[in-house]
Amino acid sequence: SSVPAAAGSSVVSESAVSWAAGARAVLRCQSPRMVWTQDRLHDRQRVLHWDLRGPGGGPARRLLDLYSAGEQRVYEARDRGRLELSASAFDDGNFSLLIRAVEETDAGLYTCNLHHHYCHLYESLAVRLEVTDGPPATPAYWDGEKEVLAVARGAPALLTCVNRGHVWTDRHVEEAQQVVHWDRQPPGVPHDRADRLLDLYASGERRAYGPLFLRDRVAVGADAFERGDFSLRIEPLEVADEGTYSCHLHHHYCGLHERRVFHLTVAEPHAEPPPRGSPGNGSSHSGAPGPDPTLARGHNVINVIVPESRAHFFQQLGYVLATLLLFILLLVTVLLAARRRRGGYEYSDQKSGKSKGKDVNLAEFAVAAGDQILYRSEDIQLDYKNNILKERAELAHSPLPAKYIDLDKGFRKEYCK
């Protein structure tokens, strides 16, 4: 069945296949349109044929051929110089046939046939020509399937055939246009998260991806593009190989985009019965008992996601090293802070210890105070120049007289009033 796909390709087939574990699994993917035939004949891959089938029926006869290299061939001598095609037909896509002077025998069904041998493409366009004795009432009309052209005898007729598809008007580079991909979806993984297994190019280049446990056990024939057979072989098959496999065929020049899907299941290998007389089949009591066939053996599939390139590994390694370096810097900062704080405590302890170790002699302070009192009470005999300086000096060295305050004086005044 043909189901449109989201990736620009169409699913042309979908099948479920099953093999026993340990066997050789082959997923068939073949297409004759993907056969790589390099053009060594001056671009003779594209050919135009004009054929004519008379009004009375019978087989069609070939009128002329035109090759994309420019070579033109007219089959009958009477048509040479009377039938013409544009020399630039394979450049502008105009393959119309011009009949200079229409004759009675020119009436019939004309077919414009385009063949692309490289792309395995075939396109055809039919035009019916009617020859009249006089000017026709309707020169051209559509009968529901093809164009009908009515032309008077002796007048020129132009049978239109135009196809401007790039397949017919452009040359190509085969090696860069053909690509084949093999993808794998583990169970439960959607199509857009599929893993790429293989890339095959017509130039001979091949790229292998996929998980390591499967990469060394898958293969495609070396002559895949020569035979159009891109079947994938898995040997030996393991239980972990279950999943959905898809074969993508891309021929960008020919416009081919197809996808073939395979749902692969792996069954348990069939155990061969032991030969008669061997231990384990009931004929001998010394051997170990054989497996019970009534017990169903299950299996577990573990999907392991492996990075596709080494860059992913180095990226993760960089994250780990950066985290480790940050942790070391943080640890060094904490140690330095703790060491500085401990040094501050020791300095404060030493300072307090020194202050505690020094004894304070209060008697010295008392003696010093007494000395000051005695010193202030001494009468310093100085030779002053005048009495004012002497009076000031005496006031400075003598204690201030006590001031007497009568607290009852104010009270008596109030009482007397």
SVG drawing of the C-alpha trace seen along z (x, -y; Angstrom):
<svg xmlns="http://www.w3.org/2000/svg" viewBox="-18 -95 81 141">
<polyline fill="none" stroke="black" stroke-width="0.4" points="0.0,0.0 1.1,-3.6 0.9,-5.9 2.2,-9.4 5.0,-10.1 5.9,-13.3 9.5,-13.4 8.7,-14.0 8.8,-10.3 6.0,-7.8 5.8,-4.5 5.5,-2.0 5.6,1.2 5.2,2.1 5.7,5.7 6.2,7.6 9.1,10.1 10.4,12.6 13.5,14.7 14.9,16.8 17.7,15.5 21.1,16.4 19.9,16.7 20.7,14.4 18.0,11.8 17.6,10.2 15.3,7.1 14.5,6.9 14.8,3.4 15.0,3.3 14.2,0.8 15.2,0.9 15.0,-2.9 17.9,-3.2 20.3,-1.3 23.3,-3.5 24.2,-3.5 26.8,-6.2 26.2,-8.0 29.0,-7.3 27.0,-7.7 26.9,-11.5 23.7,-11.8 21.5,-9.3 19.5,-8.6 16.6,-10.9 14.8,-10.0 11.7,-11.4 9.6,-9.2 6.7,-10.3 4.4,-7.4 1.3,-7.3 -1.6,-4.9 -3.9,-5.2 -7.6,-5.7 -8.3,-2.1 -6.4,-0.8 -3.5,1.6 0.0,1.3 1.6,-2.2 4.6,-3.1 7.5,-5.1 7.9,-8.5 11.1,-9.9 13.4,-9.9 15.2,-12.7 17.9,-12.2 19.0,-14.6 22.5,-14.7 21.0,-16.4 20.8,-13.4 17.5,-13.2 16.3,-10.2 13.4,-10.2 12.4,-6.7 10.6,-7.2 12.1,-9.1 8.9,-10.9 8.8,-12.5 12.2,-14.0 11.9,-17.7 8.2,-17.5 8.3,-16.6 10.3,-18.9 11.2,-19.2 12.8,-22.0 16.6,-21.6 16.3,-23.0 13.6,-20.6 15.5,-19.1 16.5,-22.6 13.1,-24.3 10.9,-21.2 9.0,-21.8 8.7,-18.5 5.9,-19.6 5.8,-18.1 5.4,-20.3 3.9,-18.9 4.6,-21.4 1.9,-20.2 -0.8,-17.8 -1.8,-14.9 -4.7,-12.5 -2.5,-9.8 -1.4,-11.9 -4.7,-11.5 -4.7,-9.3 -3.6,-9.1 -0.2,-10.6 1.6,-9.8 4.5,-11.8 6.6,-9.4 9.3,-10.5 11.7,-7.9 14.2,-8.5 16.3,-5.3 18.4,-6.5 15.5,-7.3 13.3,-4.5 10.6,-7.1 8.0,-6.9 5.5,-9.6 3.1,-9.7 0.8,-12.3 -1.8,-11.6 -3.1,-13.9 -5.6,-13.0 -5.3,-14.7 -8.2,-15.0 -7.7,-16.1 -10.5,-18.1 -11.0,-19.3 -11.8,-22.9 -11.3,-25.1 -12.6,-23.3 -15.3,-24.8 -13.4,-24.0 -9.7,-23.9 -9.1,-22.1 -11.1,-20.7 -10.8,-18.2 -12.7,-14.9 -12.3,-14.1 -9.1,-12.1 -6.9,-13.9 -6.7,-16.9 -8.3,-16.6 -6.8,-18.9 -8.6,-19.5 -6.4,-20.8 -7.2,-21.4 -5.4,-19.4 -2.1,-21.1 -2.0,-23.4 0.6,-23.1 -0.2,-21.4 1.4,-21.8 0.9,-18.8 1.7,-20.3 3.7,-18.3 5.3,-20.3 7.0,-18.9 9.3,-21.3 10.1,-19.0 13.7,-19.3 14.2,-15.6 13.7,-16.2 15.5,-19.5 18.6,-19.2 21.6,-17.0 22.7,-15.5 25.6,-14.3 24.8,-10.7 27.1,-10.4 25.6,-13.3 21.9,-12.5 21.5,-8.9 21.4,-8.3 20.1,-5.4 19.5,-5.5 18.7,-2.7 17.1,-3.7 16.1,-1.8 13.5,-2.5 13.8,-0.6 10.5,0.6 8.4,-2.4 10.5,-5.0 8.6,-7.3 9.6,-7.7 11.2,-11.1 13.5,-9.7 14.8,-6.8 18.6,-6.0 20.5,-6.2 22.3,-2.9 23.8,-3.4 24.3,-6.0 25.0,-4.8 26.0,-7.0 26.4,-6.2 29.9,-7.5 30.9,-4.6 31.0,-6.4 29.5,-4.6 28.9,-5.8 28.0,-3.6 26.1,-4.8 23.9,-3.1 24.6,-1.4 27.9,0.4 26.2,3.8 24.6,3.6 27.0,1.7 29.4,4.7 26.6,7.1 24.7,5.2 25.8,5.0 24.6,4.1 26.0,5.5 29.0,3.7 27.3,3.7 24.0,2.3 23.7,-0.5 24.7,1.7 21.8,4.2 19.4,1.9 19.4,4.2 19.9,2.4 18.7,5.3 20.0,5.1 21.6,8.3 21.9,8.8 24.0,11.7 23.9,13.1 20.5,11.9 20.0,11.1 17.0,10.4 18.0,6.8 17.8,6.2 14.0,6.1 12.4,2.9 11.2,1.1 13.6,0.8 13.1,-1.6 14.9,-1.8 14.9,-5.3 15.6,-5.6 16.3,-9.1 17.1,-9.9 16.8,-13.7 17.4,-14.0 14.7,-11.5 12.3,-12.7 12.3,-9.3 11.6,-9.4 10.4,-6.0 10.4,-4.3 10.0,-0.7 9.2,0.3 10.0,3.6 8.7,4.5 11.3,7.1 10.6,9.5 13.1,12.0 11.9,15.4 13.6,17.9 15.8,20.4 14.2,23.8 15.9,26.3 16.9,29.5 15.8,32.7 18.8,34.6 19.5,37.9 18.0,41.1 20.0,42.7 21.7,39.4 21.4,38.1 18.3,35.9 15.7,37.7 14.5,40.1 16.5,43.1 19.2,42.6 18.8,41.7 22.3,40.4 21.9,37.3 20.3,34.0 16.6,33.6 15.8,31.8 14.0,28.4 10.3,28.4 8.7,27.6 5.5,26.3 7.3,23.4 7.4,20.3 10.7,18.4 10.4,14.7 13.1,12.1 13.8,8.6 15.0,6.0 17.1,3.1 17.5,0.1 20.9,-1.4 21.4,-4.9 25.0,-5.3 26.3,-8.8 26.6,-9.1 30.0,-10.8 33.1,-11.3 32.3,-15.0 29.5,-14.1 31.9,-12.1 34.4,-15.0 31.6,-17.4 30.4,-15.3 34.0,-14.9 34.5,-18.7 31.4,-19.1 32.8,-16.7 36.3,-18.3 34.7,-21.8 32.6,-20.6 35.6,-19.0 37.7,-22.2 35.0,-24.3 34.7,-22.0 38.5,-22.2 38.4,-26.0 35.6,-26.1 37.4,-23.7 40.6,-25.8 38.6,-29.0 37.0,-27.4 40.4,-26.1 42.0,-29.6 39.1,-31.3 39.3,-28.8 43.0,-29.2 42.8,-33.0 40.0,-32.9 42.1,-30.6 45.1,-33.0 42.9,-35.9 41.8,-33.9 45.5,-33.2 46.5,-36.8 43.6,-38.0 44.5,-35.3 48.1,-36.4 47.1,-40.0 44.8,-39.2 47.4,-37.1 49.9,-39.9 47.4,-42.2 46.5,-39.7 50.2,-39.0 50.9,-42.6 50.1,-43.4 48.7,-46.7 50.2,-48.3 47.5,-50.5 49.9,-51.6 52.0,-53.4 49.0,-55.2 48.1,-56.2 51.7,-57.4 51.6,-59.3 48.3,-60.9 49.7,-61.9 52.7,-63.4 50.5,-65.5 48.6,-66.7 51.8,-67.6 53.1,-69.2 50.0,-71.3 50.1,-72.2 53.7,-73.5 54.2,-77.2 56.4,-77.9 58.5,-80.9 58.9,-82.7 60.1,-86.1 57.2,-87.6 57.5,-90.9 54.3,-92.3 51.6,-91.5 49.1,-90.4 51.2,-87.5 51.9,-86.5 48.2,-86.5 47.3,-84.4 50.0,-81.9 48.7,-81.6 45.2,-81.0 46.4,-78.3 48.3,-76.4 45.9,-76.9 42.7,-74.8 39.5,-76.6 37.6,-77.8 34.4,-75.9 31.3,-77.6 28.6,-77.9 25.1,-77.6 22.2,-78.5 19.3,-76.4 17.0,-77.9 17.5,-81.4 15.1,-81.2 12.6,-79.4 12.7,-82.1 12.1,-84.8 9.0,-83.1 7.7,-82.6 8.3,-86.2 6.3,-87.4"/>
</svg>
